[in-house]
Amino acid sequence: MPLVRISLRRDVPISTRRAIGDAIQQAMVETINVPPDDRFQIWSEHDADSLVYDAGYLGIDRDKGFLVIQITLALGRSVVQKKALYRRIADLVSAHGVHPENIFISLLEVAKENWSFGNGKAQYADAPPAHLAGAAAQ
């Protein structure tokens, strides 16, 4: 159920974007129990002057390859799972030419009743789907 927003510079080739999207999905499947077919991504392209970031915040050297990954997901993942997700995203995305220093990840956790996947229904409000029942207990 995660909704992933990816913001990057306009000049990143489409083949690299696809690889980044695949890498993020793979990392979520491997670390936070997201089903492989649960893929929802929104891409935002920016000119150099409309993607604003501090090039040295927290002693991390960032450059024009800066990439923002914002993931909205249901409450319930542990800190251990989140750290594993960050590490796996960095490992997989950096394999496609993005320096790990440029990968900025933010998680937004929301209650399950805050999702509607279509038909005007809150599919997760009453009972979690079978693939989430185990994740909520962790």
HELIX and SHEET records of a PDB file:
HELIX    1   1 ILE A   14  ILE A   32  1                                  19    
HELIX    2   2 ALA A   48  SER A   50  5                                   3    
HELIX    3   3 TYR A   57  GLY A   59  5                                   3    
HELIX    4   4 VAL A   79  SER A   94  1                                  16    
HELIX    5   5 PRO A  100  ASN A  102  5                                   3    
HELIX    6   6 LYS A  112  ASN A  114  5                                   3    
HELIX    7   7 ALA A  130  ALA A  137  1                                   8    
SHEET    1   A 4 GLN A  41  HIS A  46  0                                        
SHEET    2   A 4 LEU A   3  ARG A   9  1                                        
SHEET    3   A 4 LEU A  67  ALA A  74 -1                                        
SHEET    4   A 4 ILE A 103  VAL A 110  1                                        
END                                                                             
